[in-house]
Amino acid sequence: MFFVQHNFDGSYAHKAEGWDYLLGAIEGSSYLKLPNLLNWFSADIAYHNIHHLSERIPNYNLQACHNANIHLLANSKSLTLRDIPDCFKFILWDAASDSLQSIKLLQQQEIPFSKVAN
């Protein structure tokens, strides 16, 4: 679950220099819409964006905090269980665009792997 909550199309990713804490929390992590039972078993970690804004919020208050601040989360990605398989595509870091890319996109651009690895 932690992987998919950071690796999705359009996820905020940036090198250390110039990293924006708020953008990283809001646009670099997601809200994973889960059934109530799964939220309970996962200690409400589905509210990952709120957790990244303040890791001191106890897990039993994450949902209430999310709901109270929903107006501030317009740029936060919401995912569902159906979205999870697509998240596994975004595993490559493209330093030139400060973004996560899929292998398929890399192959379409025909960039030599040695350039990506450097």
Backbone bond lengths (Angstrom), bond angles and torsions (degrees), N, CA, C in turn:
res aa  C-N    CA-C-N  psi(-1)  N-CA   C-N-CA  omega(-1)  CA-C   N-CA-C  phi
1 M - - - 1.447 - - 1.517 111.83 -
2 F 1.332 116.61 -37.23 1.461 118.74 -178.55 1.524 111.37 -64.34
3 F 1.328 116.16 -37.38 1.468 120.15 -179.77 1.517 111.25 -60.61
4 V 1.336 116.99 -51.25 1.459 119.75 -175.52 1.523 112.12 -68.35
5 Q 1.300 117.27 -21.45 1.459 118.97 -179.04 1.528 112.30 -80.02
6 H 1.319 116.67 -2.40 1.467 121.17 174.79 1.522 112.29 -122.67
7 N 1.307 117.67 -23.55 1.457 122.30 -173.93 1.522 109.63 -110.39
8 F 1.329 115.49 93.42 1.453 121.71 179.17 1.512 107.73 -149.99
9 D 1.304 115.87 161.99 1.458 120.94 -178.83 1.523 110.39 -59.50
10 G 1.301 116.84 124.42 1.456 121.92 179.20 1.515 115.06 87.49
11 S 1.318 117.58 5.75 1.467 120.95 179.66 1.529 110.46 -60.77
12 Y 1.321 115.97 136.62 1.467 120.42 176.15 1.520 108.80 -66.75
13 A 1.294 115.03 123.76 1.460 121.58 176.86 1.523 106.59 -141.31
14 H 1.296 116.41 139.54 1.459 119.37 -175.16 1.515 108.65 -157.78
15 K 1.320 115.25 147.31 1.470 118.74 175.43 1.531 109.00 -65.23
16 A 1.313 117.01 165.72 1.465 121.39 -174.45 1.524 112.27 -57.03
17 E 1.327 117.10 -43.48 1.465 120.54 179.58 1.529 108.93 -72.24
18 G 1.314 116.45 120.20 1.451 121.08 -179.47 1.517 114.24 91.86
19 W 1.325 117.69 4.16 1.465 121.84 179.15 1.523 110.00 -58.83
20 D 1.298 117.64 134.17 1.456 123.03 178.64 1.524 108.45 -108.57
21 Y 1.319 116.76 114.29 1.466 122.43 -175.95 1.525 112.34 -56.77
22 L 1.334 117.19 -47.96 1.462 120.28 -177.67 1.524 111.85 -67.19
23 L 1.337 117.06 -43.18 1.463 118.70 177.25 1.521 110.88 -63.76
24 G 1.316 116.59 -38.16 1.457 120.57 178.01 1.514 111.56 -62.05
25 A 1.316 116.77 -41.37 1.466 120.74 -179.55 1.525 111.92 -72.15
26 I 1.319 116.65 -44.88 1.463 120.26 -173.46 1.522 113.03 -84.50
27 E 1.340 117.26 -42.75 1.460 119.91 -176.70 1.525 113.03 -102.26
28 G 1.327 117.19 -9.19 1.461 120.79 -179.40 1.511 113.68 -103.70
29 S 1.304 116.82 0.19 1.461 121.51 173.86 1.526 106.74 -139.79
30 S 1.300 116.06 163.94 1.458 119.06 -170.37 1.517 112.51 -125.80
31 Y 1.313 112.53 170.53 1.463 122.07 169.14 1.514 105.54 -105.23
32 L 1.302 117.55 121.36 1.459 123.13 -178.75 1.525 108.65 -102.17
33 K 1.329 116.29 108.17 1.470 121.14 -179.16 1.525 108.65 -70.80
34 L 1.309 115.86 109.70 1.459 122.19 -179.14 1.520 110.30 -119.25
35 P 1.316 116.77 153.91 1.468 118.91 171.14 1.534 109.76 -61.04
36 N 1.316 116.79 152.10 1.467 121.18 -175.90 1.523 113.07 -53.04
37 L 1.314 117.55 -40.26 1.463 120.24 -179.17 1.530 111.53 -62.86
38 L 1.329 117.32 -42.47 1.471 120.11 177.71 1.532 111.15 -67.46
39 N 1.322 116.88 -35.79 1.471 119.02 175.12 1.518 110.62 -61.15
40 W 1.303 115.96 -42.18 1.464 119.78 179.56 1.528 110.70 -62.95
41 F 1.337 117.26 -47.26 1.470 120.98 -179.25 1.528 112.41 -65.29
42 S 1.313 116.76 -29.29 1.472 119.98 -178.10 1.530 112.42 -96.79
43 A 1.323 117.47 10.88 1.475 122.96 179.53 1.535 111.47 56.73
44 D 1.325 115.62 38.15 1.474 123.07 176.22 1.525 113.98 60.29
45 I 1.317 118.07 27.35 1.460 120.01 178.82 1.530 111.42 -70.59
46 A 1.331 117.20 -7.07 1.463 120.59 174.97 1.536 110.59 -59.60
47 Y 1.319 116.13 -24.67 1.470 121.69 178.10 1.529 108.97 -88.57
48 H 1.314 114.47 52.93 1.462 121.32 -172.87 1.523 112.82 -65.90
49 N 1.324 117.12 -34.41 1.462 120.10 179.62 1.525 111.03 -63.36
50 I 1.319 117.57 -40.59 1.467 120.97 177.46 1.531 109.74 -67.10
51 H 1.310 116.48 -40.20 1.470 120.99 177.38 1.529 110.37 -58.43
52 H 1.321 117.66 -39.82 1.462 120.39 179.82 1.524 112.85 -73.18
53 L 1.293 117.19 -26.78 1.465 119.20 175.54 1.523 110.93 -69.21
54 S 1.321 115.29 -37.46 1.463 119.85 177.63 1.517 109.13 -154.32
55 E 1.316 115.77 103.20 1.469 120.30 -178.34 1.523 112.63 -70.10
56 R 1.313 117.55 -7.76 1.469 120.68 179.36 1.525 113.73 -84.93
57 I 1.322 117.09 -7.17 1.465 119.39 177.03 1.523 107.24 -70.54
58 P 1.316 117.97 123.13 1.475 119.70 179.10 1.529 110.49 -63.33
59 N 1.316 115.84 147.63 1.462 119.43 -176.43 1.535 112.44 -56.10
60 Y 1.313 118.35 -31.45 1.462 119.94 -179.23 1.531 112.37 -74.35
61 N 1.330 118.37 -6.68 1.467 121.95 176.55 1.532 113.29 -110.06
62 L 1.330 117.88 -1.03 1.464 120.52 -176.58 1.530 112.07 -62.55
63 Q 1.314 117.36 -44.99 1.466 120.14 -178.15 1.532 110.78 -63.99
64 A 1.306 117.36 -45.98 1.467 120.62 179.62 1.525 110.98 -62.38
65 C 1.316 116.94 -40.42 1.469 121.04 178.58 1.533 110.21 -65.98
66 H 1.322 116.27 -42.13 1.467 120.92 176.75 1.532 109.95 -58.47
67 N 1.313 116.97 -49.51 1.457 121.42 -178.21 1.530 112.06 -64.28
68 A 1.314 117.20 -37.41 1.468 120.90 -179.62 1.524 112.40 -71.43
69 N 1.323 116.94 -22.12 1.463 120.67 -176.42 1.521 113.11 -117.59
70 I 1.314 116.77 19.93 1.463 120.91 -176.70 1.529 111.93 -56.70
71 H 1.312 117.89 -31.42 1.465 121.87 179.95 1.535 111.92 -66.47
72 L 1.308 117.76 -21.04 1.464 122.00 179.23 1.530 112.17 -91.24
73 L 1.322 116.77 -5.67 1.456 121.11 -172.58 1.528 113.09 -107.59
74 A 1.321 116.92 25.88 1.465 120.73 -177.74 1.523 111.97 -59.44
75 N 1.328 118.74 -32.36 1.457 122.04 -178.88 1.522 113.06 -93.87
76 S 1.300 116.62 6.13 1.461 121.28 179.18 1.524 109.22 -84.65
77 K 1.305 116.29 136.45 1.465 121.63 -178.69 1.524 110.08 -77.55
78 S 1.323 115.79 133.00 1.459 121.84 172.58 1.520 107.70 -106.61
79 L 1.308 115.67 131.11 1.458 122.14 179.59 1.523 109.49 -119.84
80 T 1.311 115.74 155.90 1.459 121.67 173.35 1.523 108.20 -120.20
81 L 1.304 116.69 173.24 1.462 120.32 178.11 1.528 110.97 -58.93
82 R 1.313 117.46 -33.46 1.469 121.37 178.31 1.521 112.85 -66.73
83 D 1.322 117.90 -24.50 1.468 121.72 -179.42 1.526 112.80 -79.42
84 I 1.309 117.69 -17.25 1.467 121.47 -172.56 1.532 112.92 -56.17
85 P 1.335 120.70 -48.16 1.471 118.30 -179.01 1.534 113.87 -57.48
86 D 1.329 117.83 -35.95 1.469 120.62 179.34 1.521 112.32 -65.60
87 C 1.308 117.53 -28.20 1.466 121.31 -178.03 1.524 112.53 -65.48
88 F 1.325 117.11 -26.33 1.464 120.21 -178.04 1.526 112.65 -73.62
89 K 1.321 117.66 -6.00 1.463 121.18 177.24 1.529 111.50 -78.11
90 F 1.316 117.42 -28.00 1.465 121.20 -171.16 1.521 110.39 -92.63
91 I 1.328 114.61 81.99 1.468 120.39 -173.64 1.524 113.06 -121.17
92 L 1.322 117.52 -5.94 1.466 120.45 -176.85 1.523 110.22 -109.27
93 W 1.312 115.56 137.52 1.461 122.23 178.61 1.518 108.54 -94.92
94 D 1.330 117.55 124.37 1.453 123.28 175.09 1.520 107.74 -105.02
95 A 1.321 116.27 102.47 1.463 121.31 -176.45 1.526 111.96 -64.73
96 A 1.322 117.38 -31.41 1.462 119.90 -178.39 1.528 111.86 -65.17
97 S 1.318 117.01 -36.36 1.462 119.96 -178.61 1.526 112.87 -106.58
98 D 1.346 116.93 2.46 1.469 121.00 -176.76 1.524 110.30 49.34
99 S 1.326 115.75 53.15 1.459 118.92 -178.46 1.518 111.01 -148.08
100 L 1.312 114.34 159.92 1.452 121.35 172.87 1.522 107.88 -86.44
101 Q 1.313 116.30 137.65 1.456 121.12 -177.82 1.520 110.16 -126.44
102 S 1.301 115.48 159.65 1.462 120.64 175.33 1.527 109.30 -92.73
103 I 1.310 116.23 158.36 1.460 120.92 176.21 1.519 109.34 -62.02
104 K 1.326 117.16 -38.81 1.462 121.50 179.66 1.525 111.11 -58.79
105 L 1.319 117.66 -44.86 1.459 121.00 178.57 1.524 110.26 -63.61
106 L 1.307 117.46 -41.01 1.458 121.52 177.95 1.524 110.46 -60.11
107 Q 1.335 116.74 -44.23 1.464 120.78 179.09 1.518 111.14 -64.55
108 Q 1.318 118.49 -36.57 1.462 121.87 178.73 1.522 111.42 -66.34
109 Q 1.331 116.20 -33.72 1.454 120.61 -179.89 1.524 112.08 -81.50
110 E 1.330 116.26 -12.61 1.461 123.56 178.75 1.529 112.02 53.71
111 I 1.317 116.31 46.30 1.461 122.23 176.51 1.518 107.39 -88.68
112 P 1.329 118.24 128.55 1.474 119.04 177.71 1.520 110.68 -59.22
113 F 1.330 115.98 139.12 1.460 120.62 -178.51 1.523 111.86 -57.18
114 S 1.305 118.53 -32.94 1.472 120.27 -179.45 1.516 111.30 -61.42
115 K 1.334 118.49 -31.79 1.466 120.33 177.99 1.528 110.52 -71.76
116 V 1.333 117.98 -35.11 1.449 121.93 179.50 1.522 109.71 -70.68
117 A 1.313 117.45 -40.89 1.451 122.06 -176.61 1.523 112.09 -68.64
118 N 1.307 117.76 -24.93 1.466 120.09 -179.95 1.461 108.04 -84.32
